[in-house]
C-alpha cells in the first residue's frame, strides 16, 4: 500500500526532525519514543523514516496509540502493516481504527486488533 486508501485523505507524513520540532524534543528523544512504541514509523520517499502526523494530538503522542501498537505487533503486524491497518476503514468499528482511537475508543480498537492474531 502507498499509505493512502480510497476512503480517507492521504496521510500527512513527518520526518523525525519535523516530529521533534512539533513535540519540542530532540531527534534522539523521538528515536527513543519510537523504540518505546509511542509512535511507529515507515520508510517513505526514498527511504526517509517518517511518522504519520495524525499520531500527534495537541503537541503530544496520541496516548492510546502505544498499547494498540503492542497489540498489533503481538498479532504479527510489521510497522508498515500496523500503519496501513490504523488508517484503513475497519468494518467492525465503522471507521479507520486511528479515528476511533482519537475519539477515545481504544478498548474497542484493541479488541478488534487482538481478533486479527
N, CA, C and O of each residue as an XYZ file, in Angstrom:
468
protein
N       0.844     -1.191      0.000
C       0.000      0.000      0.000
C       0.882      1.244      0.000
O       2.049      1.191      0.386
N       0.321      2.335     -0.427
C       1.086      3.571     -0.520
C       0.936      4.437      0.719
O       1.531      5.513      0.792
N       0.159      3.995      1.686
C      -0.088      4.846      2.840
C      -1.340      5.677      2.644
O      -1.640      6.566      3.441
N      -2.066      5.383      1.578
C      -3.320      6.067      1.298
C      -4.354      4.999      0.996
O      -4.009      3.879      0.621
N      -5.611      5.344      1.157
C      -6.656      4.463      0.673
C      -7.791      5.309      0.164
O      -7.842      6.511      0.422
N      -8.700      4.693     -0.555
C      -9.742      5.440     -1.250
C     -10.701      6.146     -0.295
O     -11.293      7.165     -0.651
N     -10.857      5.612      0.908
C     -11.864      6.155      1.814
C     -11.371      7.323      2.656
O     -12.179      8.034      3.254
N     -10.078      7.530      2.712
C      -9.560      8.599      3.560
C      -8.614      9.491      2.776
O      -8.157      9.141      1.688
N      -8.336     10.633      3.344
C      -7.384     11.558      2.725
C      -5.981     10.976      2.815
O      -5.723     10.099      3.639
N      -5.087     11.454      1.986
C      -3.699     10.990      2.068
C      -3.118     11.246      3.457
O      -3.473     12.214      4.131
N      -2.229     10.367      3.860
C      -1.575     10.505      5.156
C      -0.538     11.617      5.064
O       0.263     11.658      4.130
N      -0.560     12.514      6.039
C       0.489     13.538      6.133
C       1.629     12.929      6.935
O       1.429     12.448      8.051
N       2.825     12.953      6.359
C       3.996     12.338      6.974
C       4.941     13.389      7.533
O       5.101     14.461      6.950
N       5.568     13.079      8.666
C       6.555     13.950      9.295
C       7.898     13.228      9.359
O       7.969     12.068      9.763
N       8.957     13.921      8.959
C      10.290     13.364      9.172
C      10.576     13.418     10.672
O       9.876     14.109     11.411
N      11.587     12.702     11.118
C      11.917     12.727     12.548
C      12.295     14.129     13.027
O      11.878     14.521     14.116
N      13.081     14.911     12.245
C      13.338     16.295     12.689
C      12.055     17.134     12.769
O      11.903     17.942     13.685
N      11.133     16.945     11.815
C       9.861     17.680     11.864
C       9.051     17.278     13.094
O       8.480     18.132     13.772
N       9.000     15.975     13.381
C       8.274     15.488     14.549
C       8.914     16.021     15.830
O       8.213     16.429     16.756
N      10.238     16.016     15.879
C      10.939     16.542     17.052
C      10.582     18.003     17.286
O      10.326     18.416     18.417
N      10.568     18.785     16.201
C      10.218     20.206     16.329
C       8.783     20.371     16.810
O       8.506     21.226     17.651
N       7.868     19.562     16.285
C       6.460     19.647     16.675
C       6.267     19.323     18.155
O       5.433     19.924     18.832
N       7.054     18.360     18.646
C       6.931     17.935     20.036
C       7.799     18.748     20.997
O       7.650     18.645     22.215
N       8.711     19.559     20.444
C       9.637     20.297     21.289
C      10.671     19.383     21.920
O      11.120     19.623     23.041
N      11.048     18.333     21.200
C      12.009     17.341     21.684
C      13.207     17.285     20.740
O      13.200     17.909     19.679
N      14.229     16.539     21.132
C      15.366     16.303     20.255
C      15.064     15.108     19.357
O      14.179     14.308     19.658
N      15.796     14.991     18.262
C      15.622     13.833     17.382
C      15.986     12.552     18.142
O      15.349     11.518     17.942
N      16.986     12.611     18.997
C      17.350     11.452     19.815
C      16.203     11.002     20.702
O      15.942      9.806     20.834
N      15.520     11.960     21.306
C      14.362     11.632     22.160
C      13.244     11.027     21.313
O      12.578     10.091     21.756
N      13.028     11.545     20.104
C      12.000     10.999     19.215
C      12.344      9.557     18.843
O      11.459      8.705     18.767
N      13.620      9.288     18.613
C      14.034      7.903     18.307
C      13.741      6.976     19.501
O      13.316      5.836     19.311
N      13.966      7.460     20.709
C      13.638      6.661     21.900
C      12.129      6.446     21.999
O      11.679      5.376     22.409
N      11.352      7.455     21.626
C       9.894      7.312     21.622
C       9.468      6.232     20.620
O       8.535      5.474     20.882
N      10.150      6.166     19.481
C       9.888      5.096     18.509
C      10.239      3.736     19.109
O       9.479      2.777     18.977
N      11.381      3.662     19.762
C      11.795      2.408     20.407
C      10.794      1.976     21.478
O      10.562      0.782     21.668
N      10.201      2.944     22.175
C       9.215      2.678     23.230
C       7.810      2.445     22.673
O       6.865      2.231     23.433
N       7.676      2.486     21.351
C       6.400      2.281     20.648
C       5.356      3.359     20.960
O       4.155      3.094     20.900
N       5.811      4.569     21.291
C       4.858      5.669     21.401
C       4.414      6.092     20.007
O       3.342      6.670     19.830
N       5.258      5.795     19.022
C       4.975      6.036     17.611
C       5.465      4.830     16.834
O       6.182      3.982     17.364
N       5.073      4.764     15.586
C       5.629      3.804     14.648
C       5.936      4.588     13.379
O       5.207      5.511     13.015
N       7.018      4.211     12.714
C       7.460      4.950     11.534
C       7.580      4.019     10.344
O       7.579      2.795     10.475
N       7.684      4.638      9.181
C       7.816      3.892      7.933
C       8.825      4.608      7.049
O       8.951      5.832      7.095
N       9.535      3.837      6.251
C      10.482      4.440      5.297
C       9.704      4.838      4.051
O       9.140      3.985      3.366
N       9.676      6.121      3.762
C       8.942      6.665      2.618
C       9.866      7.580      1.827
O      10.919      7.983      2.321
N       9.479      7.901      0.617
C      10.206      8.877     -0.208
C      11.704      8.592     -0.253
O      12.513      9.412      0.181
N      12.058      7.442     -0.773
C      13.471      7.132     -0.920
C      14.135      6.661      0.356
O      15.349      6.798      0.505
N      13.371      6.115      1.271
C      13.966      5.542      2.472
C      14.025      6.450      3.673
O      14.640      6.097      4.679
N      13.397      7.619      3.598
C      13.391      8.552      4.733
C      12.389      8.045      5.768
O      11.235      7.770      5.439
N      12.834      7.922      7.015
C      11.972      7.463      8.101
C      10.972      8.565      8.447
O      11.353      9.691      8.764
N       9.670      8.215      8.378
C       8.619      9.203      8.629
C       7.531      8.615      9.515
O       7.323      7.402      9.559
N       6.842      9.509     10.219
C       5.757      9.158     11.136
C       4.495      9.895     10.679
O       4.576     11.070     10.321
N       3.335      9.237     10.681
C       2.101      9.948     10.348
C       1.830     11.090     11.339
O       1.899     10.902     12.554
N       1.527     12.252     10.808
C       1.244     13.418     11.652
C       0.027     13.180     12.546
O      -0.070     13.770     13.622
N      -0.893     12.331     12.119
C      -2.110     12.067     12.895
C      -1.822     11.348     14.214
O      -2.712     11.233     15.058
N      -0.595     10.866     14.403
C      -0.222     10.223     15.655
C       0.056     11.249     16.751
O       0.295     10.875     17.899
N       0.029     12.542     16.409
C       0.273     13.617     17.369
C      -1.039     14.362     17.601
O      -1.721     14.753     16.654
N      -1.379     14.551     18.870
C      -2.596     15.278     19.247
C      -2.205     16.352     20.246
O      -1.643     16.049     21.298
N      -2.494     17.585     19.929
C      -2.181     18.717     20.813
C      -0.707     18.733     21.231
O      -0.378     18.986     22.390
N       0.172     18.459     20.263
C       1.603     18.532     20.518
C       2.168     17.390     21.336
O       3.291     17.483     21.831
N       1.404     16.302     21.490
C       1.848     15.141     22.261
C       1.493     13.866     21.498
O       0.599     13.881     20.652
N       2.188     12.758     21.791
C       1.817     11.490     21.155
C       0.388     11.094     21.552
O      -0.015     11.283     22.699
N      -0.364     10.552     20.609
C      -1.701     10.032     20.895
C      -1.557      8.939     21.955
O      -0.941      7.906     21.696
N      -2.114      9.157     23.131
C      -1.855      8.264     24.266
C      -2.340      6.837     24.037
O      -1.710      5.901     24.528
N      -3.424      6.640     23.317
C      -3.969      5.300     23.095
C      -3.189      4.516     22.050
O      -3.425      3.321     21.875
N      -2.270      5.164     21.358
C      -1.567      4.510     20.261
C      -0.585      3.439     20.757
O      -0.498      2.363     20.165
N       0.139      3.720     21.818
C       1.213      2.831     22.267
C       0.703      1.418     22.553
O       1.246      0.451     22.018
N      -0.304      1.287     23.365
C      -0.840     -0.033     23.693
C      -1.406     -0.737     22.473
O      -1.285     -1.955     22.336
N      -2.020      0.029     21.594
C      -2.571     -0.541     20.364
C      -1.448     -1.074     19.480
O      -1.588     -2.134     18.869
N      -0.338     -0.347     19.409
C       0.802     -0.825     18.618
C       1.356     -2.122     19.190
O       1.745     -3.010     18.431
N       1.400     -2.251     20.514
C       1.849     -3.502     21.116
C       0.930     -4.657     20.712
O       1.404     -5.744     20.380
N      -0.376     -4.422     20.741
C      -1.333     -5.461     20.357
C      -1.125     -5.864     18.892
O      -1.109     -7.051     18.569
N      -0.968     -4.878     18.015
C      -0.765     -5.169     16.598
C       0.533     -5.928     16.360
O       0.559     -6.877     15.577
N       1.602     -5.526     17.022
C       2.872     -6.223     16.841
C       2.805     -7.641     17.420
O       3.391     -8.567     16.858
N       2.098     -7.813     18.534
C       1.903     -9.158     19.087
C       1.104    -10.033     18.120
O       1.263    -11.253     18.105
N       0.244     -9.405     17.311
C      -0.555    -10.131     16.313
C       0.247    -10.413     15.045
O      -0.257    -11.036     14.111
N       1.503     -9.951     15.017
C       2.367    -10.242     13.881
C       2.452     -9.161     12.826
O       3.015     -9.388     11.755
N       1.906     -7.987     13.106
C       1.943     -6.889     12.143
C       3.327     -6.250     12.109
O       3.948     -6.046     13.153
N       3.806     -5.936     10.915
C       5.013     -5.122     10.766
C       4.618     -3.668     11.031
O       3.433     -3.358     11.157
N       5.603     -2.785     11.114
C       5.293     -1.363     11.305
C       4.430     -0.836     10.156
O       3.446     -0.135     10.390
N       4.797     -1.172      8.916
C       4.016     -0.702      7.765
C       2.601     -1.261      7.787
O       1.646     -0.543      7.493
N       2.458     -2.537      8.133
C       1.123     -3.137      8.205
C       0.290     -2.500      9.308
O      -0.915     -2.308      9.141
N       0.913     -2.171     10.427
C       0.192     -1.512     11.523
C      -0.306     -0.139     11.080
O      -1.449      0.228     11.349
N       0.547      0.609     10.409
C       0.132      1.934      9.910
C      -1.025      1.783      8.924
O      -2.028      2.490      9.020
N      -0.878      0.861      7.983
C      -1.940      0.658      6.988
C      -3.258      0.293      7.660
O      -4.308      0.816      7.287
N      -3.212     -0.603      8.654
C      -4.444     -1.018      9.336
C      -5.067      0.154     10.092
O      -6.283      0.341     10.054
N      -4.247      0.932     10.769
C      -4.769      2.060     11.539
C      -5.488      3.084     10.668
O      -6.433      3.729     11.123
N      -5.051      3.239      9.420
C      -5.634      4.246      8.538
C      -6.705      3.706      7.595
O      -7.357      4.483      6.898
N      -6.896      2.388      7.560
C      -7.875      1.784      6.646
C      -9.220      1.625      7.331
O      -9.272      1.298      8.517
N     -10.314      1.850      6.604
C     -11.640      1.643      7.208
C     -11.772      0.214      7.745
O     -11.425     -0.752      7.066
N     -12.267      0.106      8.942
C     -12.472     -1.203      9.593
C     -13.974     -1.378      9.796
O     -14.604     -0.638     10.553
N     -14.529     -2.361      9.112
C     -15.983     -2.566      9.111
C     -16.550     -2.745     10.515
O     -17.606     -2.194     10.827
N     -15.869     -3.503     11.361
C     -16.410     -3.777     12.694
C     -16.408     -2.554     13.606
O     -17.136     -2.513     14.597
N     -15.596     -1.566     13.273
C     -15.536     -0.331     14.068
C     -16.367      0.769     13.404
O     -16.871      1.670     14.075
N     -16.502      0.682     12.082
C     -17.278      1.674     11.347
C     -16.471      2.873     10.892
O     -17.024      3.859     10.406
N     -15.158      2.783     11.050
C     -14.260      3.875     10.659
C     -12.836      3.347     10.741
O     -12.615      2.248     11.249
N     -11.867      4.113     10.250
C     -10.481      3.688     10.456
C     -10.159      3.616     11.956
O     -10.577      4.485     12.721
N      -9.421      2.589     12.372
C      -9.096      2.459     13.794
C      -8.438      3.701     14.402
O      -8.688      4.018     15.565
N      -7.608      4.405     13.642
C      -6.970      5.603     14.192
C      -8.013      6.656     14.556
O      -7.892      7.318     15.587
N      -9.029      6.813     13.724
C     -10.099      7.765     14.036
C     -10.796      7.376     15.339
O     -11.105      8.233     16.167
N     -11.041      6.071     15.512
C     -11.680      5.600     16.744
C     -10.776      5.850     17.957
O     -11.259      6.243     19.019
N      -9.467      5.624     17.802
C      -8.542      5.914     18.904
C      -8.590      7.389     19.273
O      -8.589      7.743     20.452
N      -8.631      8.239     18.268
C      -8.660      9.693     18.522
C      -9.965     10.106     19.195
O     -10.037     11.171     19.807
N     -11.003      9.264     19.084
C     -12.284      9.524     19.752
C     -12.364      8.883     21.135
O     -13.390      8.980     21.809
N     -11.281      8.229     21.558
C     -11.258      7.625     22.879
C     -11.793      6.205     22.935
O     -12.137      5.722     24.014
N     -11.870      5.528     21.804
C     -12.441      4.181     21.750
C     -11.348      3.106     21.705
O     -11.427      2.178     20.900
N     -10.340      3.226     22.559
C      -9.183      2.333     22.489
C      -9.534      0.886     22.813
O      -8.975     -0.018     22.191
N     -10.431      0.627     23.755
C     -10.779     -0.753     24.104
C     -11.377     -1.476     22.905
O     -11.026     -2.623     22.629
N     -12.267     -0.818     22.202
C     -12.895     -1.405     21.021
C     -11.853     -1.688     19.939
O     -11.861     -2.762     19.337
N     -10.966     -0.739     19.691
C      -9.933     -0.902     18.670
C      -9.012     -2.061     19.044
O      -8.674     -2.880     18.190
N      -8.612     -2.136     20.286
C      -7.699     -3.202     20.712
C      -8.366     -4.571     20.662
O      -7.714     -5.567     20.351
N      -9.645     -4.626     20.962
C     -10.384     -5.888     20.850
C     -10.360     -6.397     19.415
O     -10.112     -7.579     19.173
N     -10.620     -5.499     18.461
C     -10.601     -5.867     17.052
C      -9.185     -6.276     16.641
O      -9.011     -7.259     15.921
N      -8.172     -5.530     17.092
C      -6.793     -5.851     16.754
C      -6.398     -7.232     17.298
O      -5.727     -8.000     16.608
N      -6.805     -7.543     18.511
C      -6.493     -8.849     19.094
C      -7.123     -9.981     18.300
O      -6.537    -11.057     18.180
N      -8.307     -9.748     17.758
C      -9.003    -10.771     16.973
C      -8.280    -11.076     15.666
O      -8.535    -12.110     15.048
N      -7.379    -10.189     15.235
C      -6.650    -10.384     13.995
C      -5.499    -11.372     14.138
O      -4.961    -11.860     13.144
N      -5.125    -11.661     15.386
C      -3.961    -12.553     15.623
C      -4.245    -13.981     15.190
O      -3.382    -14.849     15.318
